[in-house]
Amino acid sequence: MERAGGTVVVIVYDGVRLLDVTGPLEVFTVANEHGAGYRPLVASPGGRDVVTSGGVRIGADVAMEDVHGGVHVLLVPGSPDVGSAAADLFLLDQVRRLSGEAEQVASVCAGAFVLAAAGLLDGHRAATHWDLAERLARDYPTISVDGDAIFVRDGKVVTSAGISSGIDLALGLVEADHGSDLARTVAKHLVVFMQRPGGQSQFSVRLNAPAPRCEPLRAALDAVVLDPSADHGLEAMAGRAGMSVRQLTRLFGKELGTTPARYVERARVERAKNLLETGDQPLDVVARRSGFGSPETMRRAFARALGVTPAAYRARFRSTGDGCSS
């Protein structure tokens, strides 16, 4: 017997990211194939076709301005052109209006900027793509931005991280509506994680700390990044920088917002990530070359930084090119 799901209105506009739209729609579609009763509606300005960021044309079911009431989920996908979407006054007005009529409001990736510009994230905790988290926090200081979460639920507002995490978000909505059994069935059919292990840190770029203004401190940081396996204890780092341990610790906090030990651990995690992605050395060798000393120390650091084990990280991100031969 079909179970209630409700109307899911997915907002589309020129330049929208295709997977932000189709990923969640596939989740609701497969949920319907297993008994849910969602009614997905693709809504655009004026009900016209839109062209996605990849050049694919999407047809709309309805004009967003013609949607009135009865909305279970309002879903706002993102766009690579973050500024244009967040500055589209018509889009913002419609999202603001529809949010008041929706039981839940959700965004995928950079769609959080549309919700933020519409004033819907003020005072809320929110997620977005890891590469945009700092910008969202800077542009909208009233939002508590979680740069590592795959998706965040805060009241009726649900925001997700980058692009494919819209699938995670939609699975979470299905689970809330219909329970874990149905959500797990959908995840299995889509061949995705029911709950993706770890956070966005797994997918972020290499170590990216702000450049310090103090030249001796910059030299100390360079030494850590160039050879994470070397001795980077407080005394050794302070000696390279030509300052006291106390002064070094103070500068780390002031200029980098972290401690020397945490910075060194981050650099070692980055080195280990690279070794795990590109080679097949045993974990004890990876740990030694990264400066951790032991696989257990490396495992604890990965758990803190990424939320996954080194072995799981290698399984997920190792290059597939080394299996080719001529």
C-alpha positions in Angstrom: 0.0 0.0 0.0 1.3 3.5 -0.9 2.3 5.5 2.1 2.1 9.3 2.3 5.1 11.3 1.4 4.0 14.7 0.3 4.9 17.2 -2.4 8.6 17.8 -2.9 9.2 21.1 -4.8 12.6 21.2 -6.4 13.5 24.8 -7.5 15.5 25.0 -10.8 17.0 28.0 -12.5 19.6 28.8 -15.2 23.0 27.6 -14.1 21.8 25.1 -11.5 24.0 22.1 -10.9 22.5 19.1 -12.6 23.3 16.5 -9.9 22.0 18.8 -7.2 18.7 18.4 -8.9 18.7 14.8 -10.1 20.4 13.1 -7.1 17.6 13.9 -4.6 14.9 13.3 -7.2 16.2 9.8 -7.8 16.0 9.1 -4.1 12.4 10.2 -3.9 11.6 8.3 -7.1 13.1 5.0 -5.8 11.3 5.6 -2.5 8.1 5.7 -4.4 8.9 2.4 -6.1 9.0 0.9 -2.6 5.8 2.3 -1.2 6.4 6.0 -0.5 4.0 8.6 -1.9 6.2 11.5 -2.8 5.0 13.9 -5.5 8.1 15.5 -7.0 7.6 18.8 -8.8 10.3 20.7 -10.6 9.5 24.4 -10.4 11.2 27.1 -12.4 10.7 30.9 -13.0 7.7 31.1 -15.2 7.6 27.3 -15.7 10.1 27.6 -18.5 13.0 25.2 -19.3 16.3 26.0 -17.7 19.8 25.2 -18.8 22.0 23.7 -16.1 25.7 24.5 -15.5 26.7 21.6 -17.7 24.5 22.7 -20.6 21.8 20.1 -20.1 18.3 21.5 -20.5 15.7 20.6 -17.8 12.0 20.9 -18.3 9.8 22.2 -15.4 6.5 20.8 -14.2 5.2 24.1 -12.9 6.0 27.8 -12.5 7.4 28.4 -9.0 5.1 31.4 -8.6 2.1 29.1 -9.2 2.9 26.8 -6.3 0.7 27.6 -3.3 0.5 25.5 -0.1 0.7 21.8 0.5 4.5 21.6 0.2 6.2 18.9 2.2 9.8 19.7 1.2 11.1 22.8 -0.6 14.5 21.9 -2.0 16.9 24.5 -3.4 19.9 23.1 -5.4 23.1 25.1 -5.9 25.0 26.6 -8.8 28.7 27.1 -9.5 27.8 30.8 -9.9 27.1 31.3 -6.3 26.8 35.1 -6.4 24.3 35.2 -9.3 21.9 32.8 -7.7 22.1 34.5 -4.3 21.4 37.9 -6.0 18.4 36.8 -8.0 15.7 38.9 -6.3 12.8 37.0 -8.0 14.3 33.7 -6.9 14.8 34.9 -3.4 11.3 36.2 -3.1 9.8 33.0 -4.3 12.0 30.8 -2.0 11.1 33.1 0.9 7.4 32.8 0.1 7.4 29.1 -0.4 9.5 28.4 2.7 6.6 29.8 4.7 4.3 27.3 3.2 6.6 24.3 3.4 6.9 21.8 6.2 10.7 21.5 5.5 13.2 23.6 3.6 16.3 22.0 2.3 19.3 23.1 0.2 22.0 21.2 -1.7 25.6 22.5 -1.8 25.7 26.2 -2.8 21.9 26.3 -2.5 22.7 27.3 1.1 23.6 30.7 -0.2 20.2 31.2 -1.7 18.6 30.2 1.7 21.0 32.5 3.4 20.3 35.5 1.1 16.6 34.9 1.7 17.2 35.2 5.4 16.2 31.6 6.1 19.4 30.5 7.8 19.8 33.4 10.2 20.6 31.9 13.6 20.7 28.4 12.2 23.4 25.8 12.0 24.1 24.9 8.3 26.2 23.0 5.9 27.5 23.7 2.4 30.4 22.5 0.2 33.7 22.4 2.1 35.2 24.8 -0.4 32.4 27.3 0.2 32.0 27.0 4.0 34.4 29.8 4.9 32.7 32.1 2.4 29.3 31.3 3.8 30.4 32.0 7.3 32.1 35.3 6.2 29.2 36.6 4.1 26.5 35.6 6.7 28.0 35.8 10.2 24.7 35.0 11.9 24.9 31.4 10.5 26.8 28.7 12.4 28.5 27.0 9.4 29.6 23.4 9.8 32.2 22.9 7.1 32.6 19.1 7.7 29.0 17.8 8.0 27.5 15.9 5.1 24.1 17.4 6.0 22.7 19.3 8.9 19.1 19.4 10.2 18.2 22.5 12.4 14.5 22.7 13.0 12.6 22.6 9.7 15.8 23.6 7.8 18.1 20.9 6.3 21.2 21.8 4.4 23.7 19.5 2.8 27.3 19.6 1.7 28.7 19.4 -1.8 26.8 18.1 -4.8 26.4 14.4 -4.4 25.6 14.9 -0.7 22.1 15.9 -1.9 21.5 12.1 -2.1 22.5 11.8 1.6 20.1 14.6 2.5 17.2 13.1 0.6 17.9 9.7 2.2 17.7 11.4 5.6 14.4 13.0 4.7 13.0 9.6 3.5 14.2 8.0 6.8 12.5 10.7 8.8 9.3 10.2 6.9 9.3 6.4 6.6 11.9 4.9 8.9 15.3 3.4 8.4 14.1 0.2 6.6 12.8 2.0 3.6 15.7 4.5 3.5 18.1 1.5 3.7 16.3 -0.2 0.8 16.6 3.0 -1.3 20.3 3.3 -0.5 20.9 -0.3 -1.5 19.1 0.2 -4.8 21.1 3.3 -5.6 24.3 1.6 -4.4 25.2 4.4 -2.0 25.9 4.6 1.7 22.9 4.7 4.0 25.0 6.9 6.2 28.3 8.0 4.6 31.2 7.4 6.9 33.2 10.4 7.9 32.7 14.0 6.9 33.7 16.4 4.1 37.3 16.6 5.3 37.9 13.3 3.4 37.2 15.2 0.1 38.9 18.5 0.8 42.1 19.8 -0.8 45.5 19.6 0.7 46.6 21.5 3.8 45.4 25.1 3.4 46.3 27.3 6.3 46.4 31.1 5.9 49.8 32.5 5.2 51.3 33.9 8.4 52.6 37.5 8.4 55.6 36.5 10.5 58.5 35.3 8.3 60.1 33.1 11.0 56.7 31.4 11.6 56.3 30.9 7.8 59.7 29.2 7.7 58.7 26.8 10.5 55.4 25.9 8.7 57.2 25.3 5.5 59.5 22.9 7.3 56.5 20.9 8.6 54.9 20.6 5.2 58.1 19.7 3.4 58.9 16.9 5.8 56.1 16.0 8.1 58.1 12.9 9.4 60.8 15.1 10.9 61.0 16.2 14.5 58.4 18.9 14.9 58.2 19.0 18.7 57.7 22.4 20.3 61.4 22.9 21.1 62.5 21.9 17.6 60.0 24.2 15.9 60.7 27.1 18.2 64.4 26.7 17.5 63.9 26.8 13.8 61.8 29.9 14.1 64.3 31.6 16.5 61.8 32.2 19.2 60.7 30.8 22.5 58.2 28.0 22.8 55.8 30.4 24.5 56.1 32.9 21.7 55.7 30.2 19.0 52.5 28.9 20.6 51.1 32.4 20.9 51.8 33.1 17.2 50.1 29.9 16.1 47.0 30.8 18.0 47.0 34.4 16.8 47.8 33.9 13.1 46.6 30.4 12.4 43.9 29.8 15.0 45.4 26.5 16.1 48.2 24.9 18.1 51.6 23.7 16.8 50.7 20.1 17.6 47.4 20.3 15.7 49.1 21.9 12.7 51.7 19.1 12.6 49.0 16.5 12.9 47.1 18.0 9.9 50.3 18.0 7.8 51.0 14.4 8.7 47.4 13.4 7.8 47.8 15.1 4.5 51.0 13.3 3.7 49.4 10.0 4.8 46.4 10.7 2.6 48.7 11.2 -0.4 50.6 8.0 0.3 47.4 6.0 0.7 45.9 7.4 -2.5 48.9 6.7 -4.7 50.6 3.6 -3.4 50.2 0.2 -1.8 52.7 0.4 1.0 51.7 -1.3 4.3 50.0 0.9 6.9 53.1 0.8 9.2 55.3 2.1 6.4 52.7 4.9 5.6 52.6 5.8 9.3 56.4 6.0 9.6 56.8 8.0 6.4 54.1 10.4 7.5 55.6 11.0 10.9 53.1 9.2 13.0 55.4 6.4 14.1 52.8 3.7 14.4 49.6 2.7 12.6 47.6 3.2 15.8 48.7 6.8 16.2 47.8 7.4 12.5 44.4 5.7 13.0 43.6 8.0 15.9 44.6 11.1 13.9 42.5 10.0 11.0 39.5 9.5 13.3 39.9 13.0 14.7 40.5 14.7 11.3 38.4 12.7 8.9 36.1 10.4 10.8 37.4 7.3 8.9 40.3 4.8 9.3 43.4 4.9 7.1 42.3 1.6 5.6 38.8 2.9 4.8 40.3 6.0 3.3 42.6 4.0 1.0 39.7 1.8 -0.1 37.7 4.9 -1.1 40.3 7.1 -2.7 43.1 5.0 -4.0 43.9 5.7 -7.7 42.3 3.1 -10.1 44.9 3.8 -12.8 47.7 1.5 -11.5 45.8 -1.6 -12.6 46.4 -0.8 -16.3 49.2 -2.5 -18.2 50.3 -2.8 -21.8 
